[in-house]
Amino acid sequence: MSWGTELWDQFDNLEKHTQWGIDILEKYIKFVKERTEIELSYAKQLRNLSKKYQPKKNSKEEEEYRYTACKAFLSTLNETNDYAGQHEVISENMTSQITVELARYVQELKQERKSHFHEGRKAQQHIETCWKQLESSKRRFERDCKEADRAQQYFEKMDADINVTKADVEKARQQAQIRHQMAEDSKADYSSILQKFNQQQREYYHSHIPSIFQKIQEMEERRIVRIGESMKTYAEVDRQVIPIIGKCLDGIVKAAESIDQKNDSQLVIEAYKSGFEPPGDFEFEDYTQPMKRTVSDNSLSNSRGDGKAELKFGGKSKGKLWPFIKKNKLMSLLTSPHQPPPPPPASASPSAVPNGPQSPKQQKEPLSHRFNEFMTSKPKIHCFRSLKRGGATPEDFSNLPPEQRRKKLQLKVDELNKEIQKETDQRDAITKMKDVYLKNPQMGDPASLDHKLTEVNQNIEKLRLEAQKFEAWLAEVEGRLPARGDQARRQSGMYDGQTAPTVNNCAQDRESPDGSYTEEQSQESEVKVLTTDFDDEFDDEEPLPAIGTCKALYTFDGQNEGTISVIEGETLYVIEEDKGDGWTRIRRSEDEEGYVPTSYVEVYLDKNAKGAKTYI
């Protein structure tokens, strides 16, 4: 099977077919190129996705990744990043092994094809030229033969005519001979050219054209083989990364299998365990007796009519419920009065009326009453606010619950030990270098290292003192914490004298060593401000945002619980609008907030505030 013998007369069709083959190759190159671009884009998107969900450094997210589920997710992100890298490898290999190589081959193929068809056209032109020469000699031979026949007939006519002179007959005879000789010459020339043409035509159809077409056939077959090899390479490039991609997927599966729900539950315990014991039972408070009400061990503060009481440290924990309650839950007890608000006074200033309008008293349960009394106490609220606004964290982490404090102290001790080890290694290195200088003075002056050595020793001593300080605090905390599996052991009385006399010193208040709180009734003592290890629990939630402002139209003396006094013309913030009960919740500052009758103020709500309604 040869194009030279089978397709000897299909020169133009072969030219079109080979051009089509090159177009197919270029189309395949374009396909692979677009595939590489897709792989790069996909890899880039995967990397961006992995980067987007990576935990940010020095953020709270890093702490979350100590849980096994989060670690597995982090491993999934890393494996996804590696998976993206394999798609980049696919793109690079396809570009280098297919796109670049085929592009170079196409250029070579075009040059080879051009050369073969140029040679074929040249052979065609030569045979066409020979054909034209043959036709020309043939026509000349035909013409000379006809001229010779006419000259012979003329001679015979002249020779038969008796009226023609002898000279004319001789002239006609010579002319006939000349024409006959020319015909013979043309015949010989035609015969020679014909033989030459036949030979060249045989060479053209049986040698030149088959040779050229054979080269074109081989060229086309090489193109077909090359595109097949490229397709195999296309598949091999993908197959080469399959094992690595499989490892990435295996890594994700392994990370998923490493998730330990029990371990995560234990980490939650370690993260949030306070070390306190649950509150005890509440004592029965008998209101049927006419005697004066006494303060129970579970009360947070005295009632308004019982004067002031002092909170003392020490003793067992008795019903300490409030440290476990969020601030907003306590503030939710400050509900608006249950009865309708008083109508606005007829006069411009209701303060002129004796005693003024007052909100009706509401009935609350004793515990709720004490919660409200505790949370509305300005010194206490101010203490929380001052801590929240940036009161410095105590160096011994005494503002934390015992268990959390122990963890922080242990972490600090470990950090200091690492620093000590680092400084010790540096000191050893300097000492060795000094020994080398002593043995080989030409390498350096040993005295030049004395200053550095002294500085390192001072740093080590300073770090050791710091570590001893934290270790002492750690030992103190571990002595207070209950032993595992044993009955809880509580120590008290360590900080009995450390109560703050003023609000400004509230950050220095300390709990008793076991974190318990007690209070005793005393008519002569003042209420001491107490900072618990759960101040951070109160600070977790932000106060309600302002949804607008209001202007007091009348003076209101808020003498009852949950209300606030306002002066006519005063501008305040609205934090909760009227719910239909006639009361509006307002705030004077971060320390003072409460309810006033809606009819006593003119409200201007911020339309952009969350939860604000639009009034027309």
LUMFI-287883 format. One record per residue (C-alpha): x negated, y negated, z negated. Coordinates in steps of 0.1 Angstrom, whole numbers, plus 2048, in hexadecimal, padded with zeros to 3 digits. Each point is the difference from the previous one (the first is absolute). Example, Ala and Ser with C-alpha at 12.3 -4.5 7.8 and 13.67 -1.06 7.14 Angstrom:
% residues 2
78582D7B27F27DE807
***
This chain:
% residues 616
8008008007EF7E180D80E7DE8077E77FE81D81081C8138247FE7F48037DA7FF7E97F681D81A7E880E80C7F17DF7E67E67FA8197E47F78148167E97E180C7EE7F67DB7FB8227F97F07FF81F7EA7DD7F97F280B7DC7F881F80E7EE7E98177EC7EB7E27F48207ED7F780B81E7EB7DE8007EE8037DB7F98238057F37F381B7E87E47E87F481A7E67F98158197ED7E380A7EA7F67DC7FA8237F77F47FF81F7EA7E07F37F08107DE7FA81E8117F07E98157E97ED7E07F68207EE7F980E81D7EC7E08037EC8007DB7F98248017F47F881F7EA7E27EE7F18157E07FA81B8157F07E78127EA7F07DF7F68227F07F98098197E57DD8037F18007F47DC7F27DD7FC7E07FD7EC8037F27DD82680280181B8137ED80281981D7DE80E7F780D80A7DE81E8128117E88168137F68147E28208148047FC82081581D7F68177EF7DF8077DE81180581081781980F7E28127DE7F08007F182080E81B7FF81B7F67DC8097DC80A80280881F8158167EB8177E27E88047EA81E80A81C80C8177FF7DE8117DB8048048058208148177EE8187E47E68057E981D80781980D81A8017DE8107DA7FD8017FA82380E81B7FC81B7F17DF80A7DC80D80280682380D81D7F98188077DC8087DD7F58057F481F81281E8028177FD7DB8087DC80680B80A81F81381B7ED8137E77E780C7E981C80C81D81181080B7E18137DC7FC80E7FE82480A8227FF8117F77E18127E081080D81181F80C81C7EE8137E77E780E7ED81D80F82080F80D80A7E08117DE7FD80F80382380F8237F780D7F37E08107E481481181781A80F8187E580B7E37EE8117F682181282480580A8017DD80F7DF80781480F82080D8207EF80B7EC7E48117EA81981481E8148098127E280E7E17F58137FC82380F8247FF80A7FD7DE8107E080A81381181F80D81D7EC80D7E87E78107ED81C81181F80F80E80B7DF80F7DE7FA80F8008238108227FB80F7F67DE80E7E180F81081481C8108197E780D7E57EA80F7EE81E80F82080B8128077DE80E7F07FC8238037DB7FF7E97FC7E27DC7F98067E68187F67F27E87E78217FD7ED8038267FF7DD8027F28077E67E68208127F57EC8217FE7E67F07E981A7F17EA8118217FC7DF8107F77FA7E57E58228057F17FB8267FF7DF7FC7EF80F7E97E681B8197F97E681B7FB7ED7EA7E88207F87ED8088257FE7DE8087F28027E47E782480B7F67F58247FC7E27F67EA8157E97EA81B81B7FD7E881A7F47F17E87E78227F67F380B8247FC7E18077EC8057E27EA8258087FC7F78237F47E77F27E881A7E77F481C8197F97EB81D7F67E47F07EE8027DC7F78257FE7F58008217ED7E07F57EE80F7DE7F682280F7F77EE81B7EB7EE7E47ED8217EE7FB8108217F47E48067E78037DC7F48258047FA7FC8217EF7E67F17E98197E47F881A81A7F77E88137EA7F57E07EF8237F67F78068227F37E17FF7EA80B7DD7F482280F7F67EE81B7EC7EA7E67F08207EC7F880D81F7ED7DE8087F07FD7DD7F28208057EE7F88237F57DE7F67F18117E97E781B8197F77EB8117E57F87DE7F08247F580280A8217F17E87F97E38107DE7FC8228117FE7F381A7E97F27E47EA8237F17FE80F8227F77E58067E68067DD7F18268087FF7F98217EF7EA7EE7E681D7EC7F380680A7DC8207F37F17F680A7DD7E07ED8038127E180C8188037E37E38027E87F07E18108217ED7FB7FE80A7DB7DC7F47FE8087E081281E7F57EB7FD8137DF8017E67E47F68177E381E7F47EB8198177F18257FE8098157E97EA81080F7E18258017F78137E07F880C7FC7DD8257FB7F98097DC7F981E7FE7E98157E180781C80A7E87EB7F57E28037DB7F57DB8007F87E87ED8147F481281F7DE80E7FE7E780381C7FA82380C7DE80D80A80C80282480B7DB8027EB7EA8168087E07EC8177F47E58237F28088047DB80180F7FD7DD7E58157EF7E47E68037DE80B80E7EE8217FC7DC80A8057F581D8167E58167F07E981A80E7FB8237F281681C7F781181A8168117F78208257FB7F98177FC81E7EA7E98148177FE81D7F87DE80F7DD80680D80F81981981A7E880E7F87E981E8047DB7FC81C7FD81981381B7ED7FD7EC7E18097E081281E81180F80F8007DD8017DB8038218018128177E380581A7FA7E481E8168038197E47FA8097E48187E97E17FE80E7E07F080F7E68187EB7E18088077E47E88157E280A7E47E87F57E17FB8147EB80E7E480D81E7EE7E57FD7E78147E47F081A8197F57F880E7DE7EF8228038067FE82680E81D8157F18227F780182181381481A7ED7EE8197EC7FD82380F8008217EE7E18158047F381F7F17E77FB7E57E380E8148087EB81E8047E27EA7DD8067F37F280582380E7DF80B7F37EF7E17DD80F8067FF7F782580E7DD7FC7E77F87E57EB7E480F7DF8097EF80282480D80A7F68237E47E68017E881B7F580A81781D7FE7E38187DD7F67F47F482380580F8028237F27DF80B7DD80D7FD7F78077DC7DF8118018018267FC7EF80A7DF7DE80F80480A81F7EC8218048158147FE7E081D7F281380682380F81181E7F17E98187EE7FD81A81C7FB7E681C7E77EE7EA7ED8207FB7FE8058257F47DD8077E68027E47F482280D7FD7F28237EC7E27F37E98177ED7FA81581F7F87E18147E77F47E67EF8227FF7FC7FF8267F17DD7FD7E980C7E57F581E8157FA7E981E7EB7E87EB7ED81D7F07F780E8237F47DE80A7EB7FE7E07F18228077F87F58247EF7E17F47EC8137E67F481981A7F67E38177ED7F07E37EE8207FA7F68018257F37DD7FE7EC8087E17F081E8117FB7ED8217FC7DB7F97FB7F882582580880680D7E57E87FE7EF7DF8108147E38067E07ED8187F381B81981B7F68017F87DB81A7E58058168168147FC81D7E88097E97E381F7F481280B8238077FB80B7DC8157E27F481B8098198008247F38027F57DC81C7E880881481B8127FA8197E380E7E77E781D7FA8178068258037FD8067DB81B7E57FB8188108187F88237F28097F47DD8217F380D8068208137F88147E08187EA7ED81C80681A7FA8258028028027DA8227F080180E81581C8128207F77EC82080580C81681C81781C7F38007F27DD8177EA7EC7FA7DC8097E87EF7E98067DC7F97EA7E77F080C7DE7F47F57E27EE7E27F881580D7E080E8187F67E37F37DD7FE7FE7F88258217ED8068007E081380C7E17EC8087ED81F80D8078237DF7F78107EF81D7EF81A8198097E88118197EA8097E281C8147EF7F98257FD81581E7F97F98187E57E781B80981B8198098147E581281D8017E88147E27F58137FA7E08117E27F080B7F87DD8187E67F47F17E27EF8127DF7F77E07ED7FB7EA80C81E8017F482480581581F7DF80980E7FC8028267F682380A7EF80A8208058258087EE81781781E7FD8177FD7DC8097F680B8238218128028137E07FA7EB7EE81A80681A81B81F7EF80D8027DC80B81B7E87F181E7F98167F97E881C8117DE80181C7FF81A8067DB7FE8017E27E881C7F07EB8067DF7EF8117FE7DE8207EB8028058027DB7EC8077E18058247F37F480D7DF7F982580580280C7DC80B8238077EB81D80B7F98018258077DB8067E97E38058037DC7F77FF7E581C8017DB8008157EB8187EC7F781F7E681C7FB7F581481F7FB8257FB7FB81F81581C8188097F68257FD82381080181F7F080D8238027F280D8248028247F57FB7FE7FE7DA7FA7DB7FF7DC8027F57E07F88147DE80C7F67E47E58027DC7FC7F67EF7E17F27DD80F8017F18238008078027DB8237F37FE81E80E8138258077F88247FA8098137DF8038247FA80A8027FD8268167E17FC7E57EE7ED7E780181D7FF7F78257EF81D8127EA7FC8207F982280D7E280681780E8108217DF8128067FF80F7DD8078257FE8238077F480B7DC8038227F980E80A7E281681B7E97F48117E8817
***
